[in-house]
């Protein structure tokens, strides 16, 4: 069974099926998420656990809004590990997160194009 990375039905339901709002939220996600992910990478590269935790927290919320729950859960794990100063663990989790994130970007773009 394939993991659901973007739950479009739950996403639309959370917005009372407002497709215009859905497309606006997706556009904001596609614009902001890469920047925040890059900020997380930079924090990891400089060993800044506090900033890594903040960026992971931000990503957790953003992924939750678009109902990319697998990503949101991974971001929570990264946030908690960063709080504990476990940056090697965050780096490992980020490798998985970034792979899934690319797939979510594709799914979100397809969803938006179909509207």
Beta strands, then each sheet from edge to edge (+ up, - down):
end
